[in-house]
Amino acid sequence: MRHAFRLFLALGVAALLAAVSARDVQSTHLKLIVGVTDDTAKWMVRQDGIVGVHRDLRLMAVRVTVPWRPTQAKPTRLQKVYLQRIRRLTQLNDRVVLSVYNTADFAPTTPTERNRYCGFLQGAVKHAPLIHDVEIWNEANSPAYWPESAGPESYAKLLARCYDVLHSRPFPINVISSTASRHDPAGFIFRLGEAYRALGRTRPLFDTFGHNPYPENSAEPPYASHTGSDVIAEGDYETLMNVLHTAFDKTGQPVPGDRGVTIWYVEDGFQTVPPRDKMRYYRGRENDHFALPAVAPEGVDQATQLKDAILLAYCQPAVSGFLNFGLIDEDRLGGWQSGLLYRDGTRKPSYDTFKDAIAEVRRRDTDCSKVRGAPQG
């Protein structure tokens, strides 16, 4: 089956490249929302310090995660505390993206579980009514988060149910899907489109196509393409757009660039190696052989990778969101260290580069003809 999808991808993309340019979207250089995926605020009773960082960077959005289990129809007492703290962020003018998920063992794949999960989301946004961006699960093509036995067919049903439940409230809402750059996202999206058509549905599944376009390693340039591979990273924008057209053209699901639907890069990031004077704040052993210095006089570093990734996203016409994973490093070296702050809360040298990139995006004066890998019209 996977071989058949790869063959379909090769044939479909070849045909579409001639007929559908990645530039053929209704708007070019949409305002890019730049932010972070970071849970720090939900754990803090007093959030002044972290909010100060948000404001200094002039972040446009913060993605916060909440775990869910199949028995839950509404938030627990502790989750209500988290949501109350998240609510404070919205009151301080932070745009909050709520992402509710767990591992594949807890994925809502039955009708009862789907109803509970979508009801949970509805209850969560009632607790924090200024949240208008809700991500439906996480990386649904990854076996770590979604069971392969359930596949995109079950995820399509979850998207459909949550879309209808969340859009039933009389407030703006942005329903975001989620896929990973690895684990054959093209094949998953093709099957998602087939499942959508099989439902006989005329309403959309999502308002925003969420994708986590991580490179194959932290040292790989954001503009690198992966022809002949199952990977769809940031440099594979044209492939992603053509896959989405193949999956959803002539259906009730608009493709990014049409009727207000766009792509958000919900997670991306480039890991750094902690310097010697910070090592006491970390534990374990580094699992990324390509982790970078935060900034280096020569060669590849986190600062240049972040700047290149943000400006490339800005120049991709259908993309309107880029969130760095995270704001503060995880302390476990087997985890993820692509934050803008070291574990002790001090700034990495890449912090100012990220801040400057946000300022450039806000000015909207980037010359995309000089951004490597950007689509050229």
N, C-alpha and C positions, 0 to 999 in steps of 0.2 A: 504493500500500500504506500509506504514512504517513497519507494522508487517511482511509483506512478505519479505521485504528487510532484516529485522533482522534475519528471519529464513534462508534466503539465506546466510547471513553472517556467521551464526553459522555452517551451513552445509559446506559452501565453505572453511572457515578457517580450520575446522576440517580435511577436505580432504587434503588441501594444506599443513598443518603443517607436514604431513607425507612425502609429495613429494617435497616441496619447503622450504628449510631453509632460514631464513633471512640472513644467511651468504653466500648463493649461489649467490654472485654478483662477477663481474669481478675484482674488486679491493677492498682491505681492507686497512683501515686507510688512506683514501684519505686525501689530505691536506684540513683541515677545514678552511673555511673563517669565521672569527669572526669579527663582527662589531656591528653597532647600527642602529636603525630606529630613525631618528631625523631630524626635519625640521628647526632647529635653523639657519643653514647656509643660507637658502634661504631668511630669514628675515633680515639679517645683511648686511649693506653696506660694513663695514670692517670686514673681517673674520679672522683676524690674531689670535685672542684669541681662537676661537673655533678650528681653524686648529692646533693651538699649542696643544690643548687637544687631538685631533685626533692623532697627531704625538707622543705625550707622551705615549698614550695607545698602539700605533702601530696598530691602527685599520686597518683591511683589506678591509672594505666596509662600506658605509653609505647609508641607504635607505632614500630617500626624496620623499615626496608625493606632488601631484598637483591635485586640484579638477577639475572636468569636468562636463559639462552640455550637454544635447542632441543637443542643437543648435550649438555647437562648432565644427567647422571643423579644426580650427587652434588655437594656443595659443593667448590669449588676450595680450594687451600691458603689463599689470601687470605680467602675467604669463611669458612673454618673459624676464622681469626683473628677475623673480625667476630663469628662466632657465639660464640666463647669470651668475647669482651668483653660481648656481649649476655647471656651466661650469668651473668656477674658481677652484672648488674642484677637478675636473678631471685633470685640468692642474697642480695641486699640488700633483698629483699621488694618490688621493683618488679614489677608485673604487666606483662609484655611481650607486645605483639601483633606477630607476625611477618607481614610483608607481602612476598611475593615476586612480582615482575613485571618487565616491560620495556615497550618500545613495541610498537605493533601489528605491526611487521615480525617480531617474535620471539614472537608469541602461540602457545601450544601448541594448534593446531587439528586435528591429526591424531591417530589412536590412539596411534602411537608417541611423539609429543611429549607427549601427555597422560600416558602412563605414566611418561615421564622426569620431567616436572614434578612429578607427585604423589609419585613416588619421591624426588625431591629434597627435597620438603617433609618426607617421612617421615624422611629422613636428617638434615635440619636440626633437627628436634625431638629426635632421638636425641642430637645434639651439645649441645642445651640442653633437657634433659628437663623443666625447670620451666616451659617455654613451653606454655601450654594454649590460646592464642588464635591462630589462623592464618587470615589473609585470603587468599582465592583470587583472585589477580590484582588488577587495579585498574581501576575505572571501566569495566566491560566494555561499557557502551553508548556509550562515547566512541571515535570513530575514531582518536584518538591512541594508544589503548592496545589496542584490539581491532578486527580487520578487519571492516568492514561485510559483506563477502562471506561471512564465517563466521557472523556474527550470534549471536543468543541460543541458537540450536539447538546450536552448537558449545560455547558457554559452559555450557549445561545439562549436556552430556556431561562437561565438565571438572569441574564442581561434583560431579557424581555420582561420578566416578572418585576424586577427592580425598577426598570424604566417606567413601567406603568404605575407602580406604587408611588415612586418618588414624584412623578409628574402629576399625581392626583392632588398634591397639595398646592394651594394658591400662591406659591412663591417661586421665584426663579430657581432652577436647578440645572446642574451640569452633570450628567451621568457619564462617567469615564470608564472605558474598558481597560484591560491590562494584558500585555504580552511581553515576553522577554526576547532579547536579541538572539539567544541560543535556542536549542530544542525545536528547530524547524518552524519558525513562526509563519513562513509562507504557507506550508502545508496546513498548519492550524487555521490560518485565516481563510484559505480556500474552503476548508470543511466548515468553518463558521458560516461562510456565505451560503453554502449548500444547506446547512441546518436552518438558516434563516428563511431561505426560500421554501423549505419543506414545511415550515410552520404556517405558511400561507399568511404571514403577517404583513401588514401595510405600514404600521408604525415603526420607527427606528428601534435599534437595540441600544444605541449610545449617542450622546451628543458630542463627545470628544473621543478620538481614538488614542488611548494611552499606550505608550510603548517605552520599554527600558532599553535604550540603545547602547548598552555597555560594549566597549571594544573587547577584542579577544584577550587583551591584557592592558595594564595601565600605561605601558610605553607605546602602544599602538596609536598612531595619529587618529583623531576623530574623523578625518576625511577618508580614511582607508576604506576601500570597497572589498567585498567578499564574494566575487563572482565564482560560481561553482561550489559554493559552500551553503550550509544550512543557516548560517549566521546572517541576520539583518541588523547591522549596527548603524550609527549615525551617518556614515559615509555611503550607506546603501539606500538613501532617500528615494531615488528614482525607482529602485526595485520595490520598495515598500508601497509607493504610490501606485505602481502598476499592479501589484498584487491586490491592493484594495479595490482598484477599478475592476479587476477580473472577478473578485468576490461579490461586489455589491452594485455594479452598474445595472441600471434599469430595474432597481428595486426601491422600496420605501426607505432604505438606509442610505442617506447621502454619503458620498465619499468626502474625505477632507478637501477643503477648498470650495465645497458646494453647500449652499444654504446654511452657512454659519458653522459647519462642522470643521474641526481642525485636528491636528496631531499635537499631543503633549508628550514630551520626553519626561516622564514622571520620575525616573531615577537615572542618573548617570554619575560617574565619578572616577577619579584617578587616585589610587592609593599612594601614600607617602611612607617613607621610612622615618621613624622617630629619630631625632638627633640624640647623641649620647646624653646630653644634659636633661633629656625628657624621658629617657628609657625607664626611670623608676615609676612612671605613671602608667606603664603598660605591662602586660604579663603574657606569658606563653611564647610561642615561636611564630615568626612571620611565615605566612603560607603563600605569599605572592612574590615570586622570584623577579617580578618586573616592577615592584614598588619603586617609587620615584623620590628624589629630593623635592621638598616643597618649592624650592627655587634653586637654580644652578646657573653659574656664569655662562656655561656652554652646555649644549646638549638638551635632552628632553627633561622637563620638570613638570610638576603639577600646575604651576602658574601658567605656562604656555599652553598646556593641554586644555585647561579650563577656558582660557580666552579663546582658543581656536574652536572649541566645542560650542561655546555660547554664540560666537559670531557666525559660525556655520549654521546653527539652528535659526538664527535671525534671518539668514539669507535663503533658507528653504521656505518657499512661498506658503505652504500649507501648515507649517509648524508655528504654534503660538505659545508653547510652554517649554521651559527647561528648568528642571529641579536637580540641584546637586545633592548627592547622598553623602552626607549629612552636613550638619553644622559643626558638631564636635566629634572627634574620633571615638570609636569604641576602644575600650582599654584592652580587650582581648585581641592579640595580634592575629589570631586565627579568624577574626571577624573582619571589620572594614575600617580602614583609616584614610578616608578621602574627604574628611572634614576640612573646614577652614580654620578651625581651632585645634590645638593639641589637646590631649586629654586633661591637662591641668587648666584649660580655659584660656591660655595665652594664644595670641594670633600666630598663625603660620605666615611666612613671607608671601605666600600666595593669596592671603586675605585681601590685600590692597589691589591685586590684579583682578580678583573677582569683583571687588567693589567698582573698579574702573570700568570693567566690562558691562556691569549693570548701568552705569552712567552713560556709556556709549549707546547701549540699547535704548535707553530712555530718550537720548537725543535723536535717534533714528537717522543718523548721518553716515552710517557705515557704507563704504564703497564695496558692494558685493563682488564686483569684478576682480577685486584684489584678495578675496577670501578664498583660500585654497579649498577645492572640492565643492564650492557653491554652484548650484545650477546656473547656467548661462543662457540667457534668452537671445 
